[in-house]
Amino acid sequence: MAQTKQQIQALLADAGSSPRHRFGQNFMIDGNLVRVVADAGRIAVGDVVIEVGPGTGTLTEELLSRGANVVALEIDRDLAALLRTRHADNPRFTLIEGDALAGKHELNAQLIAHVAAVRSTAGPSARTVRLVANLPYNIASPLVIELLIAGVDLLAFTVQKEVADRLRGTPDSDDYGPLTVMAQLLAEVEVLRTLPPQAFWPAPKIDSALVRMTRADQLGPEAPAFGRFVQQLFAARRKTLRKALSQMELDGERLLSSLGIDTQLRPERLTPRQCLELYRLAQRDRTKPQG
């Protein structure tokens, strides 16, 4: 059974802790939504489920009850100690104490090892790796992209609604940008429902959303370099594509003409697929022998 607000407060008090803004802590207190989030993960018995920011463990307990092997990452030392005590006897619970991100575009090394170990198995014993989490708002955007690149099969998570809008954005909209492009070339993105502030304690000042991303990788090993390319391209989003590419020391006129794209368009008008085609053509151009 999901923890109530009073139970979460009591657990925090016993741990000598309280919600910490610097860790983006907002605890889910709606028991029905805890189950809805777990349902969104489509968990099968034996699946490896990553949970980032487990807090006092209300979602953790739901995931374990469904037969998942939970790998929980908790940066808060007090909460890590609480989780370690509560689940010490459960062989399907693994705790990694620390940040899920080792850098802006780098996952925690222990987390990478867990994902790699699961993905190395094949045949009848193969298992899937999923993320099911009430994500800390301050790391959600880079984290979901890095998890998809690492090979996580499905991500079901709560996040601030503005990030959900960016994940499913469309070209030439205010929500559209590098995050959109990367997300939609790595996964199918669904925004399942909006969550009111009252579903959490402390209540955030904005709405949240439940998002599911099912991996559909179109980038492969190109992902890191393509990500850097898109960041550069959208840094000049108010300039024409020709000028933006010129600033990247690329022949925008020729590249865009080859793809049948109007040189006067702005970067935000390109679809994710067009961004990828432009990147690949630029890469071939850069590696072409000169002279």
Secondary structure, 3 states (H helix, E strand, C coil): CCCCHHHHHHHHHHCCCCCCHHHCCCEECCHHHHHHHHHHCCCCCCCEEEEECCCCCHHHHHHHHCCCEEEEEECCHHHHHHHHHHCCCCCCEEEEECCCEEECCEECHHHHHHHHHHHCCCHHHCCCEEEEEECCCCCHHHHHHHHHHHCCCEEEEEEEHHHHHHHCCCCCCCCCCHHHHHHHHHEEEEEEEEECHHHEECCCCCCEEEEEEEECCCCHHHHHHHHHHHHHHHHCCCCCHHHHHHHCCCCHHHHHHHHCCCCCCCHHHCCHHHHHHHHHHHHHHHHCCCC
